[in-house]
């Protein structure tokens, strides 16, 4: 079995263990992709998760359903930079071209197949971060937040 097959297998094992509904596909790079939605508590009620597996790592991209309009992107960027400070697994990102906000977490897997708890950590981290920082993010996406004060409220 190839490294990619092992990583795909353990990723599917984790997703199945949670009894989540997800879609599976392979992209043009022949990488395995699982996509699912996740409900959240708070002002940000949902997010979308993409799990991408190749032969070197498992990547998880969790996206916010609300895009930052051009006028609030600097404010949202400040909020996300403040949120990122001190994070150990993953980071928030803002696409300044289209306003997409996402959380990216990567599990490097050059040393064989990781334990399922490590897969759990990388897959769950994005929606847990949106759960934690989502209310402040929504305020800043709507243009009436204060990045510094909203991060203080979370911490």
Secondary structure, DSSP 4 states (H G I P E B T S, - for coil): --HHHHHHHHHHHHHHHTT---EEEE-TT--EEEEEEEE-SSSS-EEEEEEEE-SSEEEEEEEESSPPPGGGHHHHHHHHHHHHTT-SS-EEEE-TTT--EEEEEEEE-TTSPPPHHHHHHHHHHHHHHHHHHHHHHHHHHTT---HHHHHHHH-
